[in-house]
Amino acid sequence: MRLAMGYHDKRARRNFIKYSAASLAASFCFPAFSLLSGKPSPAEKPGLLTKIIPSSKEKLPAIGMGSWITFNVGQDPVARQNCVRILAAFFQGGGALIDSSPMYGSSEEVIGHCLARLQRQARHFSATKIWTPFQGSGIRQVKDSQRLWGVEKIKLMQVHNLLSWEKHLETLEKLKAEGQIKYIGITTSHGRRHREMEKIMQARELDFIQLTYNIIDREAESRLLPLAREKGIAVIANRPFQRKALFHRVEGKALPASAKAIGCHNWAQYFLKFIISHPDISCAIPATSQLAHMQENMAALTGAMPDSQFRAEMLSDIRDI
């Protein structure tokens, strides 16, 4: 269960925070969207944090949306309508990148259903994956994803968990050269196969990588994130909450008093702001089936972001819990 605790003084701490230079440079005003029409809301939300995609200089809101489990609802009409509400709230909060995969059951089809209900007027950034050992099947999956999402082009195609990555990158490089997709990438999760990902990043031209990164799982800081900066590769952070394990860790615990200085009202925002304030992270992709949780998540796009000193204090707080 998500927590929204009051503030508690653990020790004397500074009571103000500056925007980090990276956050200020990346900040950009993205229009908000009304919940069901997909049209811009009367009051646009200023100051949503965006990051620059190095290979194109396109701006991307720093919080996206995952769809594993949460959008795998099949034909259930009640569950599908809930997904429409979730996606509408995501757009209203300024989100754009929606991440999925053929591995996620009916998620791609349900995303397409939701986009159609929202009349496709909302700005979205489609990101899905190839997940098959066979090159021919990978080509078909790209076409299937376009059909299921109801889009002419998928913006970002990724090789899921490096499965048969050599063959699939050949396919994706060809499709990118033909203009059928805009970005290509590779993914891993659980903190696994970082050495292999590093070798691929060194050898191939990638637009994106996706990996696990959160306030506890920070192995990527040692080699992969610096390499992504060096090579000009955008980074998507999956498992931002350790699949709820972070919430279990802080259950019954109050937010640090300093959380107020960065506009955090709950642990979800605290965890997300830690991730997206890292200058080498382009986008975090939490997943949820709860409307209130989506609204909490998207609120982390606004307000002050922790600088490097504040991030160190956040790590100290988590170690103390």
N, C-alpha and C positions, 0 to 999 in steps of 0.2 A: 504494500500500500504506500502511495506517495505520502510524504510528510510535509506539513506547512507549519513549522514550529515558530515560536517567538525567538527573539534574540537573547543570548545568554553570554555574559562576560566570563571568559575563561582566563583572561589576563589582560593587562592594559595593552591596547593596540592602537595603532593610528586610526583616526576616524574619518579619513578622507582617502580618496584614490584618484589618480590621474588616468585618463585614457592613455593606453599605450600608443606609441608612435605608429606601430603597425596597424592598430585598429583605426586610428584617425585617417591614415592614408587610404585604408580600404573602405571606410564608411561611405554609404551611398543611399539615397532615398529611393526605396522601392514602393510602388503603389500597393495598398492593401486592397482586398477584394471582398465584396459582399458574400455572405455565406452560401447562397444557392445560385445566384445569377452569374457569378464569376465576373461581374462588372466592378470597376474601381469603386470603392466606398467613398462617401462624401468627404470624409476626413482622411487624407493620406497620412501614413505613419512616417514621421521623419526619423533619420538616424539609424536605420536598420543596418547591421553590420554585414558587409559583403566582402568577399575576397576576389582577387584577380586570378583568373585562370592563366597561367604563364604562357601557354602556347598560342593563345588568341587574344589575351587582354580583356576577355569578356568578364563581366562582374557576376558573381554568384552569391546568393544569400548563404550565410555561413551555417545555417541549420537547414537540413533537408529532412526527408522522411524515408524510413525503411518500411518494407511491406511483408517481411517474413512473418508468418503466422497471422498477423493482424488483418491482412487482406485476403488470406486463403479461406474464404467463407463460402465458396461454391455458389449455388443458386439460391441460397437462403435470402428471401426478400427483405426481411427485417435486418439481417446482418449487412446486407448490401446497402440499405439506406443509411445504416450507421456509418459505413465506410464513406458514403457521399458526404455526410456531415463532418467526418474527420478530415477528409481532403479539403472541403470548403474552409474549415477552420485553419488548416495549414496554409492555404492561399491567403486567407484574410490576415494571417500573421506575417505575411511577407515571404513565405517559403516558395521554392521553385523546384529543387532537385528531388525527384521521386526515384528511389532505387528498388529494383526488383530482380527476378531471375526465373527462368523456367523451373528451377528447383523448388520454387515457392508455391507449388500447386496451382490453384486458380487465381493467384494474386494478380498476374498480368491482365487476365480477362476482367477481373473486378476493377482494376485501375481504369481500364478502357471504358467500362460501364460508368464509372464515376465521372470520368472526364466528359463523356457524352452528356451526362445529366447536368454537368456544370457548363455545358455549351462551349467548352474548349476556349472560352474567352480569357480564362485565367492564364497567366504566364506560367508555363511549367517547363522543366528541364528533364527530359526522359532519360533514365539511366537503367539499363538492364544488362544481361549477361548471356554468354554462351556457356552451356553446361552439358557437355557430351564428350566422349572420347574420340568421336569421329568427325573429320573435317566436313564431310558432306552434310552430316546432321547439323553441324554448326551453322552452315549457310542457311539451312531450312529454319533453324531457330531464329535467325535474324529476321527472316520474312514473317515467321509466325508472330514474333514480338510486335512487328509493325502492325500486323492485322489485329492482334489482341488489344493493343493500346489504341488502335484507331488513328494512327499517325502515318504520314508519308515517310518520315525518317525518325529513327531513334537517334537521339543526340549523342549519347555515350554508350558504346558497347564495350563490355569488359569480359575477360576470360575468368570464369568463376573458379576460385581457388586453384588457379594455375593448371587446371585440368587440360592436358594436351595443348599447352600454351603455344608451342612452336607452330603447329598446324593452324591454330585459330588466329594467331597474330598475322599469319600470312593472309588469311581471309580478310581480317579486319583492315589491314594495311591497304589491301586492294580496294575494299569498299570505301575507305576514306579517300583514296586517290580518285575514285570515281564520283565522289561527292554524295554517296548514299548514306554516310554517317559523318558526323563532325569530329568526334573524339573517340580515341581507343584507350583501353587500359587493362590492367590485371588486378586481381583481388586475392587476398588471403584473409584468414580470420583465426581466432583463438591464439594469436601470437605465434602461429606456426609458419614454417618455411620462409623465414626472413632472409636467410642466406641465398636461397634460390631467387627470391624476388629481387634482391640486391644485384645479382648477376644479370637478370633480365633488364633491370633499369640501366645497367651499364652498357648493355649490348644493343638494346632496341630503342626506337624513338616512341615514347609513350606520352600521352596527354595527362593521364590520371593513373594513380594507384589507389587501392582501397585496402586498409588494414585496421587491426584492432588498436584503438588508443583511447585511454580514459585516465582518470586521476590515479588509478592503481596500476593498470597495464601500460607501462611507458617504455618498454624495450625499444620501440621504434625511434625514440629520441637519440639513441646512440649512433646509428648508422643510416637508417632508411630516411628519416626526415631531413638530415643534412644533405644526403644524396639527392633527394627530391628537389631541394632548394637549388643545389648545384646544377642539376639537369633540367630545371624548369618544368617540373611535373607537379600537377595539382594532387592533393591528398584528401581522400574521403576517410573519415574515421567511423568505423563500425563498432558495435557493442559499447556505446558510450556509457551505459549503466551496468555493464557486465551481466546483461540479461537479468536485471532486477537485483543482482547480488549486492550492488552498492546500496540499494535502499534497505536491504536486510541488515547490512553492516551498520547503518546509522539509525535504525529503527529505535524510536524513543529518545533520540539525541536531538538537542536543540542546535540550530545553526550557529556558527560562530558569530559573535557580535559584529565582526568586520564585514559580514556578508551584506549588511545594509549599504555599505559604501559602494558596492558594485551592483546594487539594485536587485539582489536575490531575495526572494520571499519564500523559497522552498529549496529542498536539496536538489531537485531536478535542474533548476536554473544554476545552482552552484556548480554541479558537475559539468553541465554544458558550457558554462562560461570558462571553466578551466580549459576545456578542450579547444574551443574556438578562439581563445585568446592566444594560443600558440601561433606564432607567425608562419609556421610551415603547414598548418592544418587549414585546408580550404573549406571543408564542410563536414559536419557531424550528422549522422542519420539515425536518430532515435525512432523507434516504432512504438505505436500505441493504438489501442482500440477505444480509448476513453477520451471523450471530448475535452473534459477539464484538463487532462494530462497534456493533450495537444496544445491547448492554450497556454499552459505553464511552459511547455517547451519553447514555443515560439516567442514568448516574452523574453527569453534569454538573448534574443537578437538585438535588443535595445539596451540603452543605458551604458554606464561605464564598464570597461573591460579591465580585468586585472593585468598589471604590468608584471615584469619578471620577479620583482621583490614580493609582490602580493601573491603570485603563484607559489613561490617558495613557502609562504606562510600557510597557504591552503594545504599544501602537502604535509606540513607539520601538523596542522589540525587533524587531518585524516589519520595520520600515524598515531595520534593521541587517542583516537576513538577505538 
